[in-house]
Amino acid sequence: MAEFVTISQAGDVPPGEGRVVEANGKEIALFNVNGIFHAIDNTCAHRGGPLGEGALNGTSVICPWHSWSYDITSGECLTNSEICLEKYEVTVEGEEVKIAV
């Protein structure tokens, strides 16, 4: 059974933005889309760019290094359909944003 760990406070990630956070020693990209949080692996499959620092456009993020795009609701790479990053289950308890690890 997955354990939920706190990775952020809800107010730390404004709507329409993302952040790089850490859970159990792993970098996670956390995004807020109109108050709904999504989390995927932070590392772009192309060249390792930090997705949490990328531009968010609806439910897709563009890697800041080489512009590869990912669907943050599924982890699917929109640039190369053969790639899918790990997606994490997210819950919000009060102000704490937690993911299942």
Beta strands, then each sheet from edge to edge (+ up, - down):
strand 1: 4-9
strand 2: 17-23
strand 3: 26-33
strand 4: 36-41
strand 5: 55-57
strand 6: 60-62
strand 7: 69-71
strand 8: 87-88
strand 9: 90-93
strand 10: 96-100
sheet 1: 1+ 10- 9+
sheet 2: 2+ 3- 4+ 8-
sheet 3: 5+ 6- 7+
end
